[in-house]
Amino acid sequence: MTLSAPKTVLRFLVLSGYIPGMEALSNPVIRSLKARAQRMKAGVKVGKDGLSPRFIAGLNETLKHCELVKVKFDEFKEQKKELAVEMALKTSSHLVTRVGNVVVLFKPKPVDDPREETDAAAVPKPPSKDRM
């Protein structure tokens, strides 16, 4: 399977840590993420349905809760290079590493609005039982 020029360029950009609309990861950050991922078990597995919309939705949900996700290819092992890039693009996440049949994706959690934190802090707490 030959890739067209735009896909090849896009694949190179993703593998080098650049995702359109996202800031590239620095080398120390990538090393740290790889070290964290070594101790993890695969949280998501690519099965016979491949990268179906349902799989991508589940992967997005997992990335919301856990910034770092390890994905294992049970099927489609021959196309793992292309599918890893496609996964990163569809989920707007960074492709940290690809080793064997395992891919590690990272999507930083969005920074909360500081105004929301001050509003939550302004809500008075109920009196404790000790003061009554």
C-alpha positions, -999 to +999 in steps of 0.1 A: +000+000+000+015+033-011+006+065+007-002+097-012+021+127-006-003+146+017-008+115+039+029+109+040+036+144+051+008+143+077+021+109+090+056+124+094+042+154+113+022+132+136+051+109+143+073+139+150+049+150+177+030+177+158-008+176+156-025+204+137-039+228+163-019+214+192+015+224+206+042+199+200+056+179+229+092+185+241+116+156+242+117+155+281+079+153+281+079+125+256+105+106+276+085+110+308+053+098+290+071+068+276+084+059+311+048+062+325+034+041+297+058+012+303+041+004+336+006+006+321-015-022+307-033-017+274-065+000+283-081-002+248-078-029+221-083-025+184-105-055+174-122-068+143-142-036+138-111-015+135-114+023+139-151+024+139-169+056+151-179+036+182-142+027+189-131+064+184-159+076+207-148+052+234-111+061+229-120+098+232-139+091+264-109+072+278-086+100+269-109+125+288-104+105+320-068+093+315-045+116+297-022+087+287-037+056+270-021+024+258-038+009+228-031-027+216-037-040+181-054-074+184-064-071+147-052-050+118-016-056+128-004-051+092-019-016+091-009-005+126+014+023+113-013+040+093-040+033+119-019+047+147-016+080+129-053+080+120-062+073+157-041+103+168-057+126+143-092+115+149-088+119+187-067+151+185-041+134+207-003+130+205+012+098+193+038+092+220+053+059+208+045+028+188+063-004+198+053-037+183+015-040+184+011-013+210+005+025+206+006+051+233-016+082+229-015+113+250-041+141+252-037+167+279-067+174+300-082+208+292-073+235+317-104+245+337-116+280+335-102+299+366-135+317+370-153+284+377-128+276+406-134+310+422-172+305+419-170+271+436-148+286+464-173+313+470-201+289+479-203+287+517-197+253+533-223+239+556-214+242+593-197+212+608-212+192+636-184+203+659-195+239+659-231+232+667 
